[in-house]
Amino acid sequence: MAVKEDGIKKLATGIVGLDDMLYGGIPVGNQMLIAGDAGTGKTLMSFETLYRNANVNVPSTFITFEEGRRQLLENVKEAFSFFTDIDDLVEKQLINVSEQEVTSAFRSKENWQAFIVSINRMLKANNSQILVVDSLTPLRPLQEDDRTFTRAINAMVSNFRNLGITTIMTVETSSDNKDSGYGLYGTFMFDGIVKLSTYNMEGSFQYLVTVVKMRRSNHRNSSMPFEITSKGLNVFR
């Protein structure tokens, strides 16, 4: 869903309240990272963005490294029971869901480059305007050190930026707030960082979303509470 704010073409996420925080949405072509602890809604937020856009005929691709394709779709449909047309959108290739195994891709620079080329072909197949990569977390143990890993991820991010694809990648952070590589990913490679977290309020956990940065766009700096409902995410305004 393309909108224009301050002369910048943006991709509206369609998520209630989040587009307000982003002053209209994600600048088209930006590379964004959603970082957060386990269970904070990273996969659901990224999938809902694709779902909302697919409903206005914007095609996309969702690549999963952690869950099987079938399991991912089952989990999303269970969480968002009101999204009754997911299978129809997938069948029409408005949302292309692909399960990828990357162990062999990380064995050499040449293998990784070939892997990125294969993703490019996938994006071209349905003319994807949005890409989700869920998640970067299992990729780090496949590399011998942070420097080599950073180069590999930077090559992937730069490739999608050059293609003009609006990309959302996810990464899991640690519950002790030591970030688990969050700083490594976020300092220079990504145009935007959205942080999901939880806090304890009167004995129950509440979700929080914070837009840490978003290049080429203003955004709300404060953290906002949100809830995950059967109708989608709802960021309180």
C-alpha positions in Angstrom: 0.0 0.0 0.0 1.9 3.0 -1.3 1.4 6.3 0.4 3.3 9.6 0.1 4.5 11.5 3.2 6.8 14.5 3.1 7.5 13.8 -0.6 8.7 10.3 0.2 7.0 7.2 -1.2 6.2 4.8 1.6 4.9 1.3 2.0 2.1 1.3 4.6 2.3 -1.8 6.8 -1.5 -1.7 7.3 -1.0 -2.5 11.0 -3.2 -0.4 13.2 -1.1 2.3 15.0 2.3 1.2 13.5 1.9 3.4 10.4 1.2 6.3 12.7 4.6 5.7 14.5 6.2 5.5 11.0 4.5 8.6 9.8 2.8 6.7 7.0 4.9 3.6 6.6 8.3 2.3 5.6 10.1 4.3 2.9 10.0 2.2 -0.3 13.3 0.3 -0.8 14.4 0.6 2.8 16.0 -2.4 4.5 14.4 -2.9 8.0 15.3 -5.1 10.9 12.7 -6.2 13.5 14.5 -7.2 16.6 13.0 -8.7 19.8 12.9 -11.4 22.4 11.4 -14.8 21.6 7.6 -14.6 21.4 7.3 -10.8 21.0 5.6 -11.0 17.6 8.4 -10.5 15.1 7.1 -13.1 12.6 3.5 -12.0 13.0 4.3 -8.3 12.5 6.3 -9.1 9.3 3.7 -11.5 8.0 0.8 -9.1 8.6 2.6 -6.4 6.6 2.7 -8.8 3.6 -0.9 -9.9 4.2 -2.3 -6.3 4.3 -0.4 -5.4 1.1 -1.4 -8.6 -0.7 -5.0 -7.6 -0.1 -4.4 -4.5 -2.2 -2.6 -6.6 -4.9 1.0 -5.9 -3.8 2.9 -9.2 -4.3 5.6 -10.3 -1.8 7.8 -13.2 -0.7 8.3 -14.6 2.8 11.4 -16.6 3.4 11.6 -18.8 6.5 14.9 -20.2 7.8 13.5 -21.4 11.2 10.0 -22.9 10.6 8.8 -25.2 7.9 6.5 -23.6 5.3 3.4 -25.5 6.5 4.1 -24.9 10.2 4.6 -21.1 9.6 1.2 -20.8 7.8 -0.5 -22.9 10.4 0.9 -20.7 13.2 -0.1 -17.5 11.4 -3.6 -18.7 10.7 -4.0 -19.8 14.3 -2.9 -16.4 15.6 -4.9 -14.4 13.1 -8.1 -16.4 12.8 -9.9 -13.5 11.0 -7.4 -13.7 8.1 -9.5 -16.4 6.3 -8.0 -15.7 2.9 -4.4 -16.5 3.5 -4.5 -19.7 1.5 -6.1 -17.9 -1.4 -3.5 -15.2 -1.4 -0.7 -17.8 -1.3 -2.4 -19.7 -4.1 -2.5 -16.5 -6.2 1.2 -16.0 -5.5 0.5 -12.6 -3.9 2.3 -14.1 -0.9 5.0 -16.5 -1.9 6.1 -18.5 1.2 9.5 -20.3 0.8 11.2 -22.6 3.3 15.0 -22.3 2.8 17.9 -24.5 4.2 21.1 -22.4 4.3 23.7 -24.7 5.7 25.3 -25.4 2.3 24.8 -21.7 1.2 27.1 -20.6 4.0 30.0 -23.0 3.1 31.7 -20.5 0.8 31.4 -17.0 -0.6 30.5 -18.5 -4.0 27.7 -20.6 -2.4 26.3 -17.5 -0.6 26.3 -15.5 -3.8 24.5 -18.3 -5.7 22.0 -18.4 -2.8 21.2 -14.7 -3.1 20.8 -15.1 -6.9 18.3 -17.9 -6.3 16.3 -15.5 -4.0 16.4 -12.9 -6.7 14.8 -15.3 -9.2 12.1 -16.1 -6.6 11.4 -12.4 -6.2 11.2 -11.9 -10.0 8.8 -14.9 -10.3 5.9 -13.0 -8.8 7.3 -9.5 -9.1 7.6 -9.2 -5.3 7.7 -5.6 -4.0 8.2 -6.7 -0.4 10.5 -9.4 1.1 10.6 -10.9 4.6 13.5 -12.9 5.8 12.7 -14.7 9.1 15.1 -15.0 10.7 18.8 -14.1 10.8 19.2 -15.8 14.2 20.1 -19.3 13.0 22.6 -18.0 10.4 25.2 -16.8 12.8 26.3 -20.2 14.1 27.0 -21.2 10.5 29.9 -18.7 10.3 33.2 -18.9 12.1 33.3 -15.3 13.3 31.3 -12.0 13.4 33.3 -10.3 10.6 32.6 -13.1 8.1 29.0 -13.2 9.1 28.6 -9.5 8.9 30.0 -9.5 5.4 27.6 -12.2 4.3 24.5 -10.4 5.7 25.7 -7.0 4.3 26.0 -8.6 0.8 22.4 -9.8 1.1 21.1 -6.5 2.4 23.0 -4.5 -0.3 21.6 -6.8 -3.0 18.0 -6.2 -2.0 18.6 -2.5 -1.7 20.0 -2.4 -5.2 16.9 -4.2 -6.4 14.6 -1.6 -4.8 12.9 -4.3 -2.7 11.4 -3.1 0.6 12.8 -5.8 3.0 12.0 -6.8 6.5 14.4 -9.1 8.3 13.9 -10.4 11.9 16.4 -11.3 14.6 16.0 -12.7 18.1 17.5 -10.8 20.9 18.3 -12.2 24.3 16.0 -11.7 27.3 18.9 -10.3 29.4 19.1 -7.3 27.0 22.6 -8.1 25.8 21.1 -7.9 22.3 22.5 -11.2 20.9 24.0 -9.4 17.9 21.4 -6.6 17.7 24.2 -4.0 17.6 26.1 -6.1 15.0 23.2 -6.0 12.6 21.8 -2.6 13.2 24.6 -0.1 13.3 25.1 0.4 9.6 23.5 -2.2 7.4 19.8 -1.5 8.0 17.9 1.7 7.1 15.4 1.0 9.9 15.2 -0.8 13.2 12.0 -1.7 15.0 12.5 -3.2 18.5 9.8 -5.4 20.1 9.9 -6.1 23.8 7.8 -7.0 26.8 7.4 -5.5 30.3 5.7 -6.7 33.4 2.7 -4.7 34.4 0.8 -5.8 37.5 1.8 -9.4 37.1 1.1 -9.7 33.3 3.4 -9.2 30.3 2.7 -6.3 28.0 4.1 -5.9 24.5 6.0 -2.7 23.5 7.2 -1.5 20.0 9.9 1.1 19.5 11.1 2.6 16.2 14.8 2.9 16.9 15.6 4.5 13.5 14.2 4.9 10.0 16.3 6.6 7.4 14.7 9.0 4.9 11.8 9.5 7.3 10.7 10.9 10.5 9.2 8.6 13.1 7.7 8.6 16.6 10.5 8.1 19.2 8.4 6.9 22.1 7.7 3.2 22.8 4.1 2.2 22.4 2.2 -0.7 23.8 0.6 -3.2 21.4 -1.5 -6.3 21.5 -1.7 -9.4 19.3 -5.4 -10.1 18.4 -7.2 -12.5 16.1 -7.7 -9.5 13.7 -4.0 -8.6 13.7 -1.6 -6.4 15.7 -3.0 -3.3 17.4 -0.5 -0.6 18.4 -2.2 1.7 20.9 -2.3 5.4 19.9 
